[in-house]
Amino acid sequence: MKIRFSNEFLIMLNSHSYSIYLLQRVIMINVIYRKYFEKSEFIRFIFIFISILLISNIFDKSFSFIDNILKRDKKTNQIKTFNL
């Protein structure tokens, strides 16, 4: 890399970029369909941006939790079972 950003917000956006990509359309369709904030585009933009960040964070944490539960054993390549 020729340029490195030390901004924590940009690093956080990078770590959630795939989930943001997946979920942005769902949020935007929902906000536009329900006609939230029709008169103020700036407030609509802020609302969509914050909600996308929150939902992508929840999405990533839930899938990392599921991934930790379903880890495979490296030697036998079988899924480890846990008593929940």
C-alpha positions as CSV (number, residue, x, y, z in Angstrom):
1,M,0.0,0.0,0.0
2,K,1.3,3.4,-0.9
3,I,-1.2,5.3,1.2
4,R,-2.2,4.3,4.7
5,F,-5.0,5.9,6.6
6,S,-4.8,6.0,10.4
7,N,-8.4,7.2,10.8
8,E,-10.3,4.7,13.0
9,F,-13.6,5.5,11.3
10,L,-12.2,4.5,7.9
11,I,-10.7,1.4,9.3
12,M,-14.1,0.4,10.8
13,L,-15.7,1.1,7.4
14,N,-13.2,-1.1,5.7
15,S,-13.9,-4.0,8.1
16,H,-17.6,-3.8,7.5
17,S,-17.5,-3.0,3.8
18,Y,-19.0,-6.3,2.5
19,S,-22.0,-6.2,4.9
20,I,-22.5,-2.5,4.0
21,Y,-22.5,-3.5,0.4
22,L,-25.1,-6.2,1.0
23,L,-27.4,-4.3,3.3
24,Q,-27.4,-0.8,1.8
25,R,-30.1,-1.5,-0.8
26,V,-32.4,-3.1,1.8
27,I,-32.3,0.0,4.0
28,M,-32.7,2.5,1.2
29,I,-35.7,0.7,-0.3
30,N,-37.3,0.5,3.1
31,V,-36.8,4.2,3.8
32,I,-37.9,5.4,0.4
33,Y,-40.9,3.0,0.3
34,R,-42.2,4.1,3.7
35,K,-41.5,7.8,2.7
36,Y,-39.4,8.7,5.7
37,F,-38.0,12.2,5.7
38,E,-39.4,13.2,2.3
39,K,-38.8,16.9,2.7
40,S,-35.2,16.8,4.0
41,E,-32.7,14.9,1.9
42,F,-29.9,15.7,4.3
43,I,-31.7,14.1,7.3
44,R,-32.7,11.1,5.1
45,F,-29.0,10.7,4.1
46,I,-27.8,10.8,7.8
47,F,-30.6,8.4,8.9
48,I,-29.7,5.9,6.1
49,F,-26.0,6.2,6.7
50,I,-26.3,5.6,10.5
51,S,-28.8,2.8,10.1
52,I,-26.6,1.0,7.5
53,L,-23.6,1.2,9.9
54,L,-25.6,-0.2,12.8
55,I,-27.2,-3.0,10.9
56,S,-23.9,-4.0,9.2
57,N,-22.3,-4.1,12.6
58,I,-25.0,-6.3,14.0
59,F,-24.8,-8.5,10.8
60,D,-21.0,-9.0,11.1
61,K,-21.2,-9.7,14.8
62,S,-23.9,-12.3,14.4
63,F,-22.1,-14.1,11.6
64,S,-18.8,-14.1,13.5
65,F,-20.7,-15.6,16.5
66,I,-22.2,-18.3,14.2
67,D,-18.8,-18.9,12.7
68,N,-17.2,-19.4,16.1
69,I,-19.9,-21.9,17.0
70,L,-19.4,-23.9,13.8
71,K,-15.6,-24.1,13.7
72,R,-14.1,-27.1,12.1
73,D,-11.5,-29.2,13.6
74,K,-8.4,-28.8,11.5
75,K,-7.2,-32.4,12.0
76,T,-10.4,-34.3,11.2
77,N,-12.2,-31.5,9.2
78,Q,-15.4,-32.1,11.1
79,I,-17.6,-29.5,12.7
80,K,-17.0,-29.3,16.5
81,T,-20.1,-29.8,18.5
82,F,-20.9,-27.9,21.6
83,N,-23.5,-28.4,24.3
84,L,-25.4,-25.2,24.5
